[in-house]
């Protein structure tokens, strides 16, 4: 949770002071006791670490909540990263989980609108899977297989002879920058636009095509390096994954596509198949965009609201939030960590200045998957059938173009109104918060829960 808050905090979704304090949780947490590393290797391999490696630097290069990472050299001269779990972690894990649960229940008691308690209860069993580094290694290999068509993604290879349930050894990745280290990325002469395009495509492919989704893509787990003159994304820490059942995955693709097409019949049809009674709100949570009158209502506000106007607006927004919370609670459990993925990736894009339209990239991947759904396909191998498919594709692309143009026009209008003093800074943030993937998005709150 701390890693997630630190990630969205870098995008100004939580106060900067909190984000700065929590940022150390991404890769600089606890330190091993002097003898802990030897004890771990003796328990898991029966020998000291120096027996397995020709060289081992006992100063960790990273330390997170579950483990520390050390740099080493194998007996055959390969540079490797050795991820070593805290030796007492499994003994204290159950107690830590209970403590976190009690704290979240207490927060919910004080702030009834706080959702963290029931979300935690739904995913706590999944979190335990992170303790098995054998499973993490297998997850990384499956990720690499699923996305083998993306040459710009790299997943470090596992050295299985040097891996156990509490020790994971992978090849060492050198000369790579943390994905939020914009200054270093620019010094590598890499394009932020290109990096965002690749980042969004990677996770869009996981969510909408493979259904095997990295659930912890905070900045400490994503690096960028220069490879053959271009940016290559290096994805680390594959301990926490969510598998979306095919039926759910295909249906959310249909909802995404129908939303772009403005097709309320299919939005409702596929939302109903997912058990979502409020299809309009579900679509908003899924695509992280406002539908209906919310954006126009906010933009049309007077600069100085009377108390009556303010109370009415607050009442409307409270009702909107209550509907969003009810919708999230009704979602299939497998989508909770997917929403976490979306929000963490969105936060990274905000840090980069949002140079690429996330909505467009996700929409195209979802539409391609929906088009391959054998249940929904009507096989008409005729000129008329091919023409209908081509027309639908043209309408889909036209709607995406219209969305991009309208979003830019809205941002331009807000900028002008703010320049002439017709709109306050606070209302600028409110009016454009859901719509923008452009330069000013760093000011905006997330459109879905920051799990």
Secondary structure, DSSP 8 states (H G I E B T S, - for coil): -HHHHHHHHTTTSS-HHHHHHHGGGGTB-----TTHHHHHHHHHHSS-HHHHEEEE--S-SEE-SSEEEEEEEETTS-EEEEEEE-TTHHHHHHHHHHHHHHHHHHHHHHSTT--HHHHHHHHHHHHGGGG-HHHHHHHHHHHHHHTTT-TTEE---B-GGG-BTTEEEEE---SEEETT-HHHHHHTT--HHHHHHHHHHHHHHIIIII-EEES---GGGEEEEEETTEEEEEE---S-EEE--HHHHHHHHHHHHHHHHT-HHHHHHHHHHTT-S-HHHHHHHHHTS--TTHHHHHHT--SS--HHHHHHHHHHHHHHHHHHHHHHHHS-GGGHHHHHHHHHHHHHHHHTT--S-HHHHHHHHHHHHHHT-TTT-----SHHHHHHHHHHHHHHHHHHHHHHHHHHHHHHHHHHHHHTTSS-HHHHHHHHTTT--SGGGGG---SS---
